[in-house]
Amino acid sequence: MARRPTPHPLLERSGERRDQVIDDLVDLFLAEGFQTFSMEELAKRLKCSKTTLYLVAASKEQIVVTTVRAFFRMAASRIEARVASSGDVRERISVYLDAVARELQPASPKFYADVNDFGPANQVYRENTFVAAQRVQDLVNEGVAAGALRPVNAEFVGAAVGQVMTAIQSGAIEAATNEDDASSYRQLADLVIAGIAEPTDRSGPNRL
């Protein structure tokens, strides 16, 4: 069996440095958005060179997309870990949507505004919203199959949740209710659980 090549130490360090820069960019963008930053300002804020920033991607626009995508990828991993640790089938839907809310909580209004205004980043958000709606549909199917939820049409629930998620993502819900994305996801969780729980069990799971 052929031996796997040993990673070159310089390439390995470059990969580690790139990952750290992405982590730092995620924190910065969530707090302050990204549209107003030049490459020089980003390098100054992260206390690194522009060469180091270009380890992430070849242009500022690509750096933004890479960072936004990394944020959602890391958030999805943490969300699924929380769902996996929940033993109650019915509770998983609430756990999932509550975990989404928790992951979105650190994001500032400026971050959301910049994502909505920048097409490629907005596309990443839309893709993740679609995946989240599909995940809710899967969780509803699991709950119905286990007898923990009323025999509702999971496709309808998933589609309805997807429409609300899209409205949250677009800013329409916040404009209509003055609720931010994280709060909206928590209220969506309460609404979904109240609608699909068995009539004798409408109290919903304990808030995490």
N, C-alpha and C positions, 0 to 999 in steps of 0.2 A: 504494500500500500504506500502510495507516494506521501511524503511528508508535506504538511502544509507549510508554505513559506513563512518565515518569521517576519512580522511587521518591522519595517525600518524604524528605529527609535525616533528619528526626526519627523517622519510621517505620523507616528503615533502621538507625539507631542503636539503636532499641528492639529490633529483631530481633537485632542483633548482641549486645546486652546479654543478651537472653533466652537465646541460645545459650550464652553464657559462664556464665550462672547454671546452666543445665542441666548443663554440663560440671562445674562445681564441685559440684553436688548429686550427680552420679554418683560422683565421687571420695569425697565424704563418706558417702553411703549405703553404698557398697561397703565402706568401712572400719569404719563404726559402726552400720549399720542405719538405720532411719528411724522406728520406732514411738514411741520415747521423746521425740522432738524436738517441741517446740511451734513455732509460726510465729515467735515471738519468739526462740527459741533458734537456729532456722535462720538468721534474719536476722543474729543476732550472730555465728554461726560463719562465715557467708559475708561478713560485713562489708558488709551492704547493708540497705536498708530493706525492710519488709514489702511496700511498694508494688512494689518491684523483684521480689520473689518472686512476686507476683501477675501479673507478666508471663508466668510459666510456665503458670499455670492459676488457676482461681477459688477453689480450696480446697486445704487440705493434702492431702487424699485424692487429688485430681486431680493435684496436683504430684507426689506419689509415683508414681502410675501413669504420668504423662508421663515422669518421670525413668527409671523402670525400663524403659519401652518404648524410650527413647532409648539406654539402655545396650545393650540387645539389638540394636537397629538398627545402632548403630555397630560392635558386635562382629561382626555378620553381614557387614558391609561389609569389615572387615579379614580375616575368615575366607575370604570368597570371593576376595579379592585373593591370598591365599596359595595357594589351590587353583588359581587361574588361572595362577600362576607355576610350577606343577609340571607338567613335561612328561610324566611317566610316568603312564599311565592307572591302573595298579594302585596307585601310590603316593598317588593323590589321596584315597582313602578314609582312609588313615592321616594324611595331611596335614590333611584336614578335621577329623577327630576330635581330633587333636593340637592344632589351632588352636582348637577349642572349649575344650579343656582350658586352653590358655594364656589365653584371654579370661576364663575363669571363675576363674583363679588369684587375682586380686586381691580377690575377694569374700570377706568375712569370714564366720565362722559366724553372727554376728548378722544380717548381711544375709540369708542364706539362711533363718534362723529367722523374720525379719520377713516375708519374701516368702511363706513357707509359711503364716503366720498371717493375712495380709491378702488376702482373696479376690480383689480386682481385680488386685493385683500377681501373685498366684499364677496367675491366668488368663493373664496376659501370658507368664509363664514356661512354662506348659503349651502355649500356642500356639507358642512358639518351639521347644519340644521336639518338637512334631509336625512343624514345618517341617524341623527338623534330621533327623528320622527319614526323611522323604520325600526329603531331599537325599542321604542315604546310599543309599537305594534307587535313585535316579537314577545315582549314581556306580557302584553295582554293575552296573546295566544297561549303562553305558558300558564298564566293564571286561570284561564278558562278551562284548559285541558286538565288542570289539577283540581278543578272544582272549587277553587278559591275565589273566583269572580263569577258574576252573572254571565250567561252565555251571550255576550254581546258580539257585534260584528267588529272584529279586531281591525279589519281594513278601514272601516269607517272611523273608528277611534284614532287609528294612526294618521289617517288623512286629516281629521279635524285637529288633532294635536299639531300636525305639520303646518296647517294654516295659521294656528295661533303662534307657533314658533317663528314662522316666517314674518308675521306681524310684529313679534317681539324684535326679531333681527333687523327689520327695516326701520324700527323706531316708531311705528304706528301706535303700538300699545302705550309706549311712554308718552307720546303726544296726547293720547286720549285720556290717560289715567294718571300721568305724572309718576308712574312706577318705573323704576329702572329694570334692566333685563333680569338681574338676579331675583328681585322681588317678584317679578312677573312669573318666572319659572316656579317659584314656591307656590304662588297662588294657582298656577296651572296644575301643579301636583295635587293640591287640595281639591280642585274641581274635578279632575279625572277620577281620583279615588272615590269621591262622593258619588260620582255617576255610575261607576261600574262595580262597586262593592255590593255584596249580597244585602238585601233589604234589612236583615237583622243585624248587620255589622257595618253601619254607616259612620262610625266614630272615626275611622281611619287610624293608621298606625301612629304610635307615639312620635312626636317630633324629635328628630335626632339632635 
